[in-house]
């Protein structure tokens, strides 16, 4: 489970970086959406950890709050880029 959580968390960051490096707002948005999917995967893994008591509920709640905040930031960034009108 630890390995899966690490991979999902890493995927969030690497997809943001890969999209940014594509020098195309359309590609960037695509990779930001892939990053959102990885974030949802991470949230699901954390919920499973909570359900089977692999970590304290307090720590899981703290991480889920961070995930929620990051999700809001990703959505805002996607909206901002899409409003820019440069969707190659």
PDB file of N, CA, C and O in Angstrom:
ATOM      1  N   UNK A   1       0.833  -1.189   0.000  1.00  0.00           N
ATOM      2  CA  UNK A   1       0.000   0.000   0.000  1.00  0.00           C
ATOM      3  C   UNK A   1       0.880   1.256   0.000  1.00  0.00           C
ATOM      4  O   UNK A   1       0.587   2.229  -0.694  1.00  0.00           O
ATOM      5  N   UNK A   2       1.938   1.221   0.772  1.00  0.00           N
ATOM      6  CA  UNK A   2       2.843   2.375   0.814  1.00  0.00           C
ATOM      7  C   UNK A   2       3.397   2.684  -0.570  1.00  0.00           C
ATOM      8  O   UNK A   2       3.469   3.844  -0.975  1.00  0.00           O
ATOM      9  N   UNK A   3       3.780   1.656  -1.279  1.00  0.00           N
ATOM     10  CA  UNK A   3       4.330   1.836  -2.625  1.00  0.00           C
ATOM     11  C   UNK A   3       3.296   2.441  -3.571  1.00  0.00           C
ATOM     12  O   UNK A   3       3.621   3.324  -4.365  1.00  0.00           O
ATOM     13  N   UNK A   4       2.065   1.973  -3.490  1.00  0.00           N
ATOM     14  CA  UNK A   4       1.007   2.514  -4.346  1.00  0.00           C
ATOM     15  C   UNK A   4       0.737   3.977  -4.023  1.00  0.00           C
ATOM     16  O   UNK A   4       0.535   4.789  -4.925  1.00  0.00           O
ATOM     17  N   UNK A   5       0.733   4.308  -2.752  1.00  0.00           N
ATOM     18  CA  UNK A   5       0.502   5.693  -2.331  1.00  0.00           C
ATOM     19  C   UNK A   5       1.623   6.590  -2.842  1.00  0.00           C
ATOM     20  O   UNK A   5       1.370   7.690  -3.333  1.00  0.00           O
ATOM     21  N   UNK A   6       2.850   6.122  -2.725  1.00  0.00           N
ATOM     22  CA  UNK A   6       3.982   6.910  -3.210  1.00  0.00           C
ATOM     23  C   UNK A   6       3.912   7.113  -4.718  1.00  0.00           C
ATOM     24  O   UNK A   6       4.177   8.208  -5.213  1.00  0.00           O
ATOM     25  N   UNK A   7       3.554   6.059  -5.448  1.00  0.00           N
ATOM     26  CA  UNK A   7       3.457   6.175  -6.911  1.00  0.00           C
ATOM     27  C   UNK A   7       2.361   7.159  -7.318  1.00  0.00           C
ATOM     28  O   UNK A   7       2.555   7.974  -8.219  1.00  0.00           O
ATOM     29  N   UNK A   8       1.211   7.079  -6.651  1.00  0.00           N
ATOM     30  CA  UNK A   8       0.110   7.985  -6.991  1.00  0.00           C
ATOM     31  C   UNK A   8       0.488   9.431  -6.684  1.00  0.00           C
ATOM     32  O   UNK A   8       0.227  10.327  -7.487  1.00  0.00           O
ATOM     33  N   UNK A   9       1.100   9.658  -5.524  1.00  0.00           N
ATOM     34  CA  UNK A   9       1.496  11.018  -5.144  1.00  0.00           C
ATOM     35  C   UNK A   9       2.547  11.559  -6.100  1.00  0.00           C
ATOM     36  O   UNK A   9       2.494  12.726  -6.488  1.00  0.00           O
ATOM     37  N   UNK A  10       3.492  10.723  -6.480  1.00  0.00           N
ATOM     38  CA  UNK A  10       4.529  11.130  -7.419  1.00  0.00           C
ATOM     39  C   UNK A  10       3.922  11.436  -8.783  1.00  0.00           C
ATOM     40  O   UNK A  10       4.346  12.371  -9.462  1.00  0.00           O
ATOM     41  N   UNK A  11       2.937  10.654  -9.177  1.00  0.00           N
ATOM     42  CA  UNK A  11       2.283  10.849 -10.466  1.00  0.00           C
ATOM     43  C   UNK A  11       1.589  12.203 -10.539  1.00  0.00           C
ATOM     44  O   UNK A  11       1.561  12.822 -11.602  1.00  0.00           O
ATOM     45  N   UNK A  12       1.033  12.669  -9.438  1.00  0.00           N
ATOM     46  CA  UNK A  12       0.393  13.987  -9.420  1.00  0.00           C
ATOM     47  C   UNK A  12       1.419  15.038  -9.842  1.00  0.00           C
ATOM     48  O   UNK A  12       1.172  15.830 -10.751  1.00  0.00           O
ATOM     49  N   UNK A  13       2.558  15.036  -9.178  1.00  0.00           N
ATOM     50  CA  UNK A  13       3.584  16.049  -9.450  1.00  0.00           C
ATOM     51  C   UNK A  13       4.209  15.889 -10.828  1.00  0.00           C
ATOM     52  O   UNK A  13       4.416  16.880 -11.528  1.00  0.00           O
ATOM     53  N   UNK A  14       4.509  14.672 -11.224  1.00  0.00           N
ATOM     54  CA  UNK A  14       5.200  14.479 -12.497  1.00  0.00           C
ATOM     55  C   UNK A  14       4.302  14.820 -13.687  1.00  0.00           C
ATOM     56  O   UNK A  14       4.794  15.304 -14.707  1.00  0.00           O
ATOM     57  N   UNK A  15       3.018  14.580 -13.577  1.00  0.00           N
ATOM     58  CA  UNK A  15       2.117  14.945 -14.670  1.00  0.00           C
ATOM     59  C   UNK A  15       1.980  16.457 -14.801  1.00  0.00           C
ATOM     60  O   UNK A  15       1.871  16.973 -15.913  1.00  0.00           O
ATOM     61  N   UNK A  16       1.986  17.163 -13.692  1.00  0.00           N
ATOM     62  CA  UNK A  16       1.966  18.625 -13.751  1.00  0.00           C
ATOM     63  C   UNK A  16       3.224  19.113 -14.469  1.00  0.00           C
ATOM     64  O   UNK A  16       3.147  19.961 -15.358  1.00  0.00           O
ATOM     65  N   UNK A  17       4.372  18.576 -14.083  1.00  0.00           N
ATOM     66  CA  UNK A  17       5.637  18.991 -14.702  1.00  0.00           C
ATOM     67  C   UNK A  17       5.686  18.627 -16.184  1.00  0.00           C
ATOM     68  O   UNK A  17       6.118  19.433 -17.009  1.00  0.00           O
ATOM     69  N   UNK A  18       5.249  17.428 -16.520  1.00  0.00           N
ATOM     70  CA  UNK A  18       5.287  17.009 -17.919  1.00  0.00           C
ATOM     71  C   UNK A  18       4.395  17.893 -18.780  1.00  0.00           C
ATOM     72  O   UNK A  18       4.791  18.300 -19.873  1.00  0.00           O
ATOM     73  N   UNK A  19       3.207  18.189 -18.301  1.00  0.00           N
ATOM     74  CA  UNK A  19       2.306  19.049 -19.052  1.00  0.00           C
ATOM     75  C   UNK A  19       2.873  20.440 -19.246  1.00  0.00           C
ATOM     76  O   UNK A  19       2.763  21.015 -20.329  1.00  0.00           O
ATOM     77  N   UNK A  20       3.473  20.979 -18.211  1.00  0.00           N
ATOM     78  CA  UNK A  20       4.064  22.312 -18.302  1.00  0.00           C
ATOM     79  C   UNK A  20       5.188  22.325 -19.336  1.00  0.00           C
ATOM     80  O   UNK A  20       5.354  23.293 -20.078  1.00  0.00           O
ATOM     81  N   UNK A  21       5.945  21.253 -19.371  1.00  0.00           N
ATOM     82  CA  UNK A  21       7.073  21.162 -20.286  1.00  0.00           C
ATOM     83  C   UNK A  21       6.687  20.985 -21.744  1.00  0.00           C
ATOM     84  O   UNK A  21       7.550  21.082 -22.616  1.00  0.00           O
ATOM     85  N   UNK A  22       5.434  20.731 -22.032  1.00  0.00           N
ATOM     86  CA  UNK A  22       4.990  20.526 -23.410  1.00  0.00           C
ATOM     87  C   UNK A  22       4.841  21.826 -24.204  1.00  0.00           C
ATOM     88  O   UNK A  22       4.674  21.786 -25.423  1.00  0.00           O
ATOM     89  N   UNK A  23       4.900  22.957 -23.537  1.00  0.00           N
ATOM     90  CA  UNK A  23       4.804  24.263 -24.198  1.00  0.00           C
ATOM     91  C   UNK A  23       3.542  24.426 -25.033  1.00  0.00           C
ATOM     92  O   UNK A  23       3.554  25.107 -26.058  1.00  0.00           O
ATOM     93  N   UNK A  24       2.464  23.808 -24.598  1.00  0.00           N
ATOM     94  CA  UNK A  24       1.171  23.940 -25.266  1.00  0.00           C
ATOM     95  C   UNK A  24       0.109  23.936 -24.185  1.00  0.00           C
ATOM     96  O   UNK A  24       0.062  23.028 -23.355  1.00  0.00           O
ATOM     97  N   UNK A  25      -0.738  24.943 -24.194  1.00  0.00           N
ATOM     98  CA  UNK A  25      -1.744  25.001 -23.131  1.00  0.00           C
ATOM     99  C   UNK A  25      -2.701  23.819 -23.203  1.00  0.00           C
ATOM    100  O   UNK A  25      -3.169  23.340 -22.170  1.00  0.00           O
ATOM    101  N   UNK A  26      -2.997  23.344 -24.403  1.00  0.00           N
ATOM    102  CA  UNK A  26      -3.876  22.173 -24.539  1.00  0.00           C
ATOM    103  C   UNK A  26      -3.261  20.938 -23.913  1.00  0.00           C
ATOM    104  O   UNK A  26      -3.942  20.186 -23.215  1.00  0.00           O
ATOM    105  N   UNK A  27      -1.972  20.723 -24.158  1.00  0.00           N
ATOM    106  CA  UNK A  27      -1.277  19.584 -23.547  1.00  0.00           C
ATOM    107  C   UNK A  27      -1.177  19.759 -22.039  1.00  0.00           C
ATOM    108  O   UNK A  27      -1.333  18.804 -21.277  1.00  0.00           O
ATOM    109  N   UNK A  28      -0.916  20.989 -21.621  1.00  0.00           N
ATOM    110  CA  UNK A  28      -0.813  21.257 -20.191  1.00  0.00           C
ATOM    111  C   UNK A  28      -2.122  20.894 -19.488  1.00  0.00           C
ATOM    112  O   UNK A  28      -2.115  20.215 -18.461  1.00  0.00           O
ATOM    113  N   UNK A  29      -3.229  21.347 -20.042  1.00  0.00           N
ATOM    114  CA  UNK A  29      -4.532  21.032 -19.450  1.00  0.00           C
ATOM    115  C   UNK A  29      -4.755  19.521 -19.422  1.00  0.00           C
ATOM    116  O   UNK A  29      -5.251  18.982 -18.432  1.00  0.00           O
ATOM    117  N   UNK A  30      -4.391  18.845 -20.502  1.00  0.00           N
ATOM    118  CA  UNK A  30      -4.548  17.382 -20.549  1.00  0.00           C
ATOM    119  C   UNK A  30      -3.789  16.729 -19.387  1.00  0.00           C
ATOM    120  O   UNK A  30      -4.344  15.892 -18.676  1.00  0.00           O
ATOM    121  N   UNK A  31      -2.533  17.109 -19.196  1.00  0.00           N
ATOM    122  CA  UNK A  31      -1.735  16.502 -18.135  1.00  0.00           C
ATOM    123  C   UNK A  31      -2.204  16.936 -16.742  1.00  0.00           C
ATOM    124  O   UNK A  31      -2.067  16.181 -15.780  1.00  0.00           O
ATOM    125  N   UNK A  32      -2.752  18.143 -16.633  1.00  0.00           N
ATOM    126  CA  UNK A  32      -3.333  18.551 -15.353  1.00  0.00           C
ATOM    127  C   UNK A  32      -4.536  17.672 -15.014  1.00  0.00           C
ATOM    128  O   UNK A  32      -4.755  17.335 -13.851  1.00  0.00           O
ATOM    129  N   UNK A  33      -5.313  17.304 -16.031  1.00  0.00           N
ATOM    130  CA  UNK A  33      -6.458  16.415 -15.801  1.00  0.00           C
ATOM    131  C   UNK A  33      -5.997  15.005 -15.449  1.00  0.00           C
ATOM    132  O   UNK A  33      -6.628  14.336 -14.631  1.00  0.00           O
ATOM    133  N   UNK A  34      -4.908  14.550 -16.052  1.00  0.00           N
ATOM    134  CA  UNK A  34      -4.333  13.255 -15.670  1.00  0.00           C
ATOM    135  C   UNK A  34      -3.872  13.322 -14.211  1.00  0.00           C
ATOM    136  O   UNK A  34      -4.045  12.371 -13.448  1.00  0.00           O
ATOM    137  N   UNK A  35      -3.288  14.448 -13.843  1.00  0.00           N
ATOM    138  CA  UNK A  35      -2.850  14.660 -12.470  1.00  0.00           C
ATOM    139  C   UNK A  35      -4.030  14.608 -11.500  1.00  0.00           C
ATOM    140  O   UNK A  35      -3.913  14.064 -10.402  1.00  0.00           O
ATOM    141  N   UNK A  36      -5.166  15.177 -11.909  1.00  0.00           N
ATOM    142  CA  UNK A  36      -6.375  15.099 -11.078  1.00  0.00           C
ATOM    143  C   UNK A  36      -6.776  13.640 -10.860  1.00  0.00           C
ATOM    144  O   UNK A  36      -7.180  13.260  -9.761  1.00  0.00           O
ATOM    145  N   UNK A  37      -6.662  12.831 -11.903  1.00  0.00           N
ATOM    146  CA  UNK A  37      -6.989  11.413 -11.774  1.00  0.00           C
ATOM    147  C   UNK A  37      -6.072  10.719 -10.785  1.00  0.00           C
ATOM    148  O   UNK A  37      -6.523   9.902  -9.983  1.00  0.00           O
ATOM    149  N   UNK A  38      -4.791  11.041 -10.838  1.00  0.00           N
ATOM    150  CA  UNK A  38      -3.839  10.463  -9.890  1.00  0.00           C
ATOM    151  C   UNK A  38      -4.145  10.911  -8.472  1.00  0.00           C
ATOM    152  O   UNK A  38      -3.973  10.152  -7.518  1.00  0.00           O
ATOM    153  N   UNK A  39      -4.601  12.149  -8.340  1.00  0.00           N
ATOM    154  CA  UNK A  39      -4.972  12.655  -7.022  1.00  0.00           C
ATOM    155  C   UNK A  39      -6.177  11.884  -6.470  1.00  0.00           C
ATOM    156  O   UNK A  39      -6.223  11.564  -5.282  1.00  0.00           O
ATOM    157  N   UNK A  40      -7.138  11.592  -7.330  1.00  0.00           N
ATOM    158  CA  UNK A  40      -8.297  10.799  -6.895  1.00  0.00           C
ATOM    159  C   UNK A  40      -7.866   9.384  -6.506  1.00  0.00           C
ATOM    160  O   UNK A  40      -8.391   8.807  -5.554  1.00  0.00           O
ATOM    161  N   UNK A  41      -6.906   8.832  -7.250  1.00  0.00           N
ATOM    162  CA  UNK A  41      -6.371   7.519  -6.891  1.00  0.00           C
ATOM    163  C   UNK A  41      -5.733   7.577  -5.507  1.00  0.00           C
ATOM    164  O   UNK A  41      -5.945   6.684  -4.686  1.00  0.00           O
ATOM    165  N   UNK A  42      -4.960   8.615  -5.247  1.00  0.00           N
ATOM    166  CA  UNK A  42      -4.327   8.799  -3.947  1.00  0.00           C
ATOM    167  C   UNK A  42      -5.379   8.901  -2.840  1.00  0.00           C
ATOM    168  O   UNK A  42      -5.243   8.271  -1.791  1.00  0.00           O
ATOM    169  N   UNK A  43      -6.414   9.685  -3.074  1.00  0.00           N
ATOM    170  CA  UNK A  43      -7.481   9.827  -2.077  1.00  0.00           C
ATOM    171  C   UNK A  43      -8.138   8.481  -1.789  1.00  0.00           C
ATOM    172  O   UNK A  43      -8.426   8.162  -0.636  1.00  0.00           O
ATOM    173  N   UNK A  44      -8.371   7.698  -2.826  1.00  0.00           N
ATOM    174  CA  UNK A  44      -8.986   6.379  -2.649  1.00  0.00           C
ATOM    175  C   UNK A  44      -8.095   5.471  -1.817  1.00  0.00           C
ATOM    176  O   UNK A  44      -8.576   4.774  -0.924  1.00  0.00           O
ATOM    177  N   UNK A  45      -6.799   5.477  -2.105  1.00  0.00           N
ATOM    178  CA  UNK A  45      -5.859   4.654  -1.336  1.00  0.00           C
ATOM    179  C   UNK A  45      -5.841   5.077   0.129  1.00  0.00           C
ATOM    180  O   UNK A  45      -5.769   4.235   1.023  1.00  0.00           O
ATOM    181  N   UNK A  46      -5.906   6.381   0.370  1.00  0.00           N
ATOM    182  CA  UNK A  46      -5.928   6.864   1.754  1.00  0.00           C
ATOM    183  C   UNK A  46      -7.205   6.435   2.470  1.00  0.00           C
ATOM    184  O   UNK A  46      -7.168   6.073   3.646  1.00  0.00           O
ATOM    185  N   UNK A  47      -8.323   6.475   1.770  1.00  0.00           N
ATOM    186  CA  UNK A  47      -9.587   6.031   2.372  1.00  0.00           C
ATOM    187  C   UNK A  47      -9.539   4.536   2.705  1.00  0.00           C
ATOM    188  O   UNK A  47     -10.054   4.105   3.736  1.00  0.00           O
ATOM    189  N   UNK A  48      -8.925   3.767   1.834  1.00  0.00           N
ATOM    190  CA  UNK A  48      -8.772   2.334   2.110  1.00  0.00           C
ATOM    191  C   UNK A  48      -7.896   2.131   3.336  1.00  0.00           C
ATOM    192  O   UNK A  48      -8.206   1.304   4.194  1.00  0.00           O
ATOM    193  N   UNK A  49      -6.804   2.880   3.422  1.00  0.00           N
ATOM    194  CA  UNK A  49      -5.931   2.790   4.602  1.00  0.00           C
ATOM    195  C   UNK A  49      -6.693   3.097   5.878  1.00  0.00           C
ATOM    196  O   UNK A  49      -6.493   2.443   6.902  1.00  0.00           O
ATOM    197  N   UNK A  50      -7.558   4.081   5.818  1.00  0.00           N
ATOM    198  CA  UNK A  50      -8.355   4.437   6.982  1.00  0.00           C
ATOM    199  C   UNK A  50      -9.324   3.314   7.330  1.00  0.00           C
ATOM    200  O   UNK A  50      -9.471   2.935   8.492  1.00  0.00           O
ATOM    201  N   UNK A  51      -9.976   2.793   6.303  1.00  0.00           N
ATOM    202  CA  UNK A  51     -10.978   1.750   6.524  1.00  0.00           C
ATOM    203  C   UNK A  51     -10.375   0.492   7.150  1.00  0.00           C
ATOM    204  O   UNK A  51     -11.008  -0.148   7.990  1.00  0.00           O
ATOM    205  N   UNK A  52      -9.155   0.139   6.743  1.00  0.00           N
ATOM    206  CA  UNK A  52      -8.528  -1.086   7.283  1.00  0.00           C
ATOM    207  C   UNK A  52      -7.511  -0.772   8.383  1.00  0.00           C
ATOM    208  O   UNK A  52      -6.723  -1.632   8.776  1.00  0.00           O
ATOM    209  N   UNK A  53      -7.539   0.462   8.870  1.00  0.00           N
ATOM    210  CA  UNK A  53      -6.723   0.896  10.008  1.00  0.00           C
ATOM    211  C   UNK A  53      -5.223   0.722   9.791  1.00  0.00           C
ATOM    212  O   UNK A  53      -4.517   0.230  10.671  1.00  0.00           O
ATOM    213  N   UNK A  54      -4.742   1.124   8.624  1.00  0.00           N
ATOM    214  CA  UNK A  54      -3.305   1.069   8.357  1.00  0.00           C
ATOM    215  C   UNK A  54      -2.593   2.336   8.821  1.00  0.00           C
ATOM    216  O   UNK A  54      -1.364   2.376   8.884  1.00  0.00           O
ATOM    217  N   UNK A  55      -3.359   3.356   9.139  1.00  0.00           N
ATOM    218  CA  UNK A  55      -2.809   4.615   9.650  1.00  0.00           C
ATOM    219  C   UNK A  55      -3.874   5.249  10.530  1.00  0.00           C
ATOM    220  O   UNK A  55      -5.046   4.876  10.480  1.00  0.00           O
ATOM    221  N   UNK A  56      -3.450   6.207  11.331  1.00  0.00           N
ATOM    222  CA  UNK A  56      -4.418   6.848  12.219  1.00  0.00           C
ATOM    223  C   UNK A  56      -5.408   7.671  11.400  1.00  0.00           C
ATOM    224  O   UNK A  56      -5.052   8.287  10.396  1.00  0.00           O
ATOM    225  N   UNK A  57      -6.644   7.664  11.850  1.00  0.00           N
ATOM    226  CA  UNK A  57      -7.691   8.429  11.169  1.00  0.00           C
ATOM    227  C   UNK A  57      -7.352   9.915  11.133  1.00  0.00           C
ATOM    228  O   UNK A  57      -7.694  10.611  10.177  1.00  0.00           O
ATOM    229  N   UNK A  58      -6.691  10.389  12.157  1.00  0.00           N
ATOM    230  CA  UNK A  58      -6.312  11.796  12.221  1.00  0.00           C
ATOM    231  C   UNK A  58      -5.310  12.144  11.115  1.00  0.00           C
ATOM    232  O   UNK A  58      -5.444  13.169  10.447  1.00  0.00           O
ATOM    233  N   UNK A  59      -4.318  11.291  10.934  1.00  0.00           N
ATOM    234  CA  UNK A  59      -3.323  11.516   9.880  1.00  0.00           C
ATOM    235  C   UNK A  59      -3.947  11.398   8.492  1.00  0.00           C
ATOM    236  O   UNK A  59      -3.638  12.183   7.596  1.00  0.00           O
ATOM    237  N   UNK A  60      -4.819  10.421   8.322  1.00  0.00           N
ATOM    238  CA  UNK A  60      -5.509  10.247   7.036  1.00  0.00           C
ATOM    239  C   UNK A  60      -6.348  11.490   6.740  1.00  0.00           C
ATOM    240  O   UNK A  60      -6.341  11.988   5.614  1.00  0.00           O
ATOM    241  N   UNK A  61      -7.063  11.989   7.735  1.00  0.00           N
ATOM    242  CA  UNK A  61      -7.890  13.186   7.544  1.00  0.00           C
ATOM    243  C   UNK A  61      -7.035  14.384   7.146  1.00  0.00           C
ATOM    244  O   UNK A  61      -7.435  15.179   6.295  1.00  0.00           O
ATOM    245  N   UNK A  62      -5.866  14.514   7.755  1.00  0.00           N
ATOM    246  CA  UNK A  62      -4.956  15.614   7.421  1.00  0.00           C
ATOM    247  C   UNK A  62      -4.497  15.508   5.963  1.00  0.00           C
ATOM    248  O   UNK A  62      -4.451  16.507   5.245  1.00  0.00           O
ATOM    249  N   UNK A  63      -4.160  14.293   5.538  1.00  0.00           N
ATOM    250  CA  UNK A  63      -3.717  14.093   4.155  1.00  0.00           C
ATOM    251  C   UNK A  63      -4.858  14.315   3.164  1.00  0.00           C
ATOM    252  O   UNK A  63      -4.650  14.876   2.088  1.00  0.00           O
ATOM    253  N   UNK A  64      -6.058  13.876   3.528  1.00  0.00           N
ATOM    254  CA  UNK A  64      -7.209  14.090   2.649  1.00  0.00           C
ATOM    255  C   UNK A  64      -7.545  15.569   2.510  1.00  0.00           C
ATOM    256  O   UNK A  64      -7.983  16.014   1.449  1.00  0.00           O
ATOM    257  N   UNK A  65      -7.341  16.324   3.574  1.00  0.00           N
ATOM    258  CA  UNK A  65      -7.550  17.769   3.512  1.00  0.00           C
ATOM    259  C   UNK A  65      -6.553  18.403   2.544  1.00  0.00           C
ATOM    260  O   UNK A  65      -6.907  19.292   1.770  1.00  0.00           O
ATOM    261  N   UNK A  66      -5.313  17.941   2.594  1.00  0.00           N
ATOM    262  CA  UNK A  66      -4.304  18.435   1.649  1.00  0.00           C
ATOM    263  C   UNK A  66      -4.660  18.062   0.218  1.00  0.00           C
ATOM    264  O   UNK A  66      -4.482  18.863  -0.699  1.00  0.00           O
ATOM    265  N   UNK A  67      -5.161  16.850   0.029  1.00  0.00           N
ATOM    266  CA  UNK A  67      -5.583  16.413  -1.305  1.00  0.00           C
ATOM    267  C   UNK A  67      -6.710  17.294  -1.820  1.00  0.00           C
ATOM    268  O   UNK A  67      -6.713  17.681  -2.989  1.00  0.00           O
ATOM    269  N   UNK A  68      -7.662  17.610  -0.958  1.00  0.00           N
ATOM    270  CA  UNK A  68      -8.786  18.452  -1.348  1.00  0.00           C
ATOM    271  C   UNK A  68      -8.297  19.837  -1.768  1.00  0.00           C
ATOM    272  O   UNK A  68      -8.757  20.390  -2.767  1.00  0.00           O
ATOM    273  N   UNK A  69      -7.371  20.385  -1.005  1.00  0.00           N
ATOM    274  CA  UNK A  69      -6.817  21.702  -1.326  1.00  0.00           C
ATOM    275  C   UNK A  69      -6.082  21.667  -2.672  1.00  0.00           C
ATOM    276  O   UNK A  69      -6.242  22.568  -3.496  1.00  0.00           O
ATOM    277  N   UNK A  70      -5.288  20.634  -2.885  1.00  0.00           N
ATOM    278  CA  UNK A  70      -4.577  20.506  -4.153  1.00  0.00           C
ATOM    279  C   UNK A  70      -5.556  20.338  -5.315  1.00  0.00           C
ATOM    280  O   UNK A  70      -5.345  20.896  -6.391  1.00  0.00           O
ATOM    281  N   UNK A  71      -6.615  19.576  -5.099  1.00  0.00           N
ATOM    282  CA  UNK A  71      -7.631  19.401  -6.135  1.00  0.00           C
ATOM    283  C   UNK A  71      -8.263  20.724  -6.529  1.00  0.00           C
ATOM    284  O   UNK A  71      -8.494  20.978  -7.712  1.00  0.00           O
ATOM    285  N   UNK A  72      -8.543  21.571  -5.542  1.00  0.00           N
ATOM    286  CA  UNK A  72      -9.111  22.889  -5.833  1.00  0.00           C
ATOM    287  C   UNK A  72      -8.121  23.745  -6.616  1.00  0.00           C
ATOM    288  O   UNK A  72      -8.512  24.471  -7.530  1.00  0.00           O
ATOM    289  N   UNK A  73      -6.849  23.661  -6.263  1.00  0.00           N
ATOM    290  CA  UNK A  73      -5.832  24.425  -6.985  1.00  0.00           C
ATOM    291  C   UNK A  73      -5.710  23.950  -8.432  1.00  0.00           C
ATOM    292  O   UNK A  73      -5.584  24.764  -9.347  1.00  0.00           O
ATOM    293  N   UNK A  74      -5.747  22.639  -8.635  1.00  0.00           N
ATOM    294  CA  UNK A  74      -5.674  22.106  -9.994  1.00  0.00           C
ATOM    295  C   UNK A  74      -6.866  22.567 -10.832  1.00  0.00           C
ATOM    296  O   UNK A  74      -6.704  22.985 -11.979  1.00  0.00           O
ATOM    297  N   UNK A  75      -8.067  22.487 -10.248  1.00  0.00           N
ATOM    298  CA  UNK A  75      -9.258  22.940 -10.979  1.00  0.00           C
ATOM    299  C   UNK A  75      -9.153  24.416 -11.347  1.00  0.00           C
ATOM    300  O   UNK A  75      -9.508  24.808 -12.458  1.00  0.00           O
ATOM    301  N   UNK A  76      -8.672  25.226 -10.424  1.00  0.00           N
ATOM    302  CA  UNK A  76      -8.524  26.662 -10.693  1.00  0.00           C
ATOM    303  C   UNK A  76      -7.493  26.911 -11.790  1.00  0.00           C
ATOM    304  O   UNK A  76      -7.692  27.761 -12.658  1.00  0.00           O
ATOM    305  N   UNK A  77      -6.400  26.172 -11.746  1.00  0.00           N
ATOM    306  CA  UNK A  77      -5.364  26.329 -12.767  1.00  0.00           C
ATOM    307  C   UNK A  77      -5.895  25.926 -14.141  1.00  0.00           C
ATOM    308  O   UNK A  77      -5.646  26.616 -15.130  1.00  0.00           O
ATOM    309  N   UNK A  78      -6.616  24.829 -14.205  1.00  0.00           N
ATOM    310  CA  UNK A  78      -7.202  24.382 -15.470  1.00  0.00           C
ATOM    311  C   UNK A  78      -8.151  25.446 -16.020  1.00  0.00           C
ATOM    312  O   UNK A  78      -8.084  25.793 -17.200  1.00  0.00           O
ATOM    313  N   UNK A  79      -9.036  25.964 -15.163  1.00  0.00           N
ATOM    314  CA  UNK A  79      -9.971  27.008 -15.606  1.00  0.00           C
ATOM    315  C   UNK A  79      -9.226  28.239 -16.101  1.00  0.00           C
ATOM    316  O   UNK A  79      -9.596  28.828 -17.118  1.00  0.00           O
ATOM    317  N   UNK A  80      -8.187  28.624 -15.391  1.00  0.00           N
ATOM    318  CA  UNK A  80      -7.413  29.802 -15.767  1.00  0.00           C
ATOM    319  C   UNK A  80      -6.753  29.615 -17.127  1.00  0.00           C
ATOM    320  O   UNK A  80      -6.789  30.523 -17.957  1.00  0.00           O
ATOM    321  N   UNK A  81      -6.158  28.468 -17.365  1.00  0.00           N
ATOM    322  CA  UNK A  81      -5.496  28.209 -18.644  1.00  0.00           C
ATOM    323  C   UNK A  81      -6.528  28.162 -19.772  1.00  0.00           C
ATOM    324  O   UNK A  81      -6.293  28.693 -20.858  1.00  0.00           O
ATOM    325  N   UNK A  82      -7.656  27.533 -19.512  1.00  0.00           N
ATOM    326  CA  UNK A  82      -8.677  27.424 -20.550  1.00  0.00           C
ATOM    327  C   UNK A  82      -9.270  28.792 -20.902  1.00  0.00           C
ATOM    328  O   UNK A  82      -9.632  29.033 -22.054  1.00  0.00           O
ATOM    329  N   UNK A  83      -9.368  29.674 -19.928  1.00  0.00           N
ATOM    330  CA  UNK A  83      -9.853  31.029 -20.193  1.00  0.00           C
ATOM    331  C   UNK A  83      -8.867  31.849 -20.997  1.00  0.00           C
ATOM    332  O   UNK A  83      -9.245  32.817 -21.658  1.00  0.00           O
ATOM    333  N   UNK A  84      -7.589  31.457 -20.941  1.00  0.00           N
ATOM    334  CA  UNK A  84      -6.545  32.191 -21.655  1.00  0.00           C
ATOM    335  C   UNK A  84      -6.702  32.148 -23.157  1.00  0.00           C
ATOM    336  O   UNK A  84      -6.145  32.983 -23.870  1.00  0.00           O
ATOM    337  N   UNK A  85      -7.470  31.163 -23.651  1.00  0.00           N
ATOM    338  CA  UNK A  85      -7.769  31.081 -25.065  1.00  0.00           C
ATOM    339  C   UNK A  85      -6.681  30.486 -25.920  1.00  0.00           C
ATOM    340  O   UNK A  85      -6.880  30.329 -27.125  1.00  0.00           O
ATOM    341  N   UNK A  86      -5.519  30.143 -25.346  1.00  0.00           N
ATOM    342  CA  UNK A  86      -4.411  29.584 -26.124  1.00  0.00           C
ATOM    343  C   UNK A  86      -4.377  28.076 -25.954  1.00  0.00           C
ATOM    344  O   UNK A  86      -3.426  27.531 -25.393  1.00  0.00           O
ATOM    345  N   UNK A  87      -5.409  27.404 -26.434  1.00  0.00           N
ATOM    346  CA  UNK A  87      -5.530  25.946 -26.277  1.00  0.00           C
ATOM    347  C   UNK A  87      -5.055  25.232 -27.526  1.00  0.00           C
ATOM    348  O   UNK A  87      -5.865  24.763 -28.325  1.00  0.00           O
ATOM    349  N   UNK A  88      -3.744  25.146 -27.697  1.00  0.00           N
ATOM    350  CA  UNK A  88      -3.153  24.501 -28.877  1.00  0.00           C
ATOM    351  C   UNK A  88      -3.583  23.062 -28.997  1.00  0.00           C
ATOM    352  O   UNK A  88      -3.178  22.373 -29.933  1.00  0.00           O
TER     353      UNK A  88
END
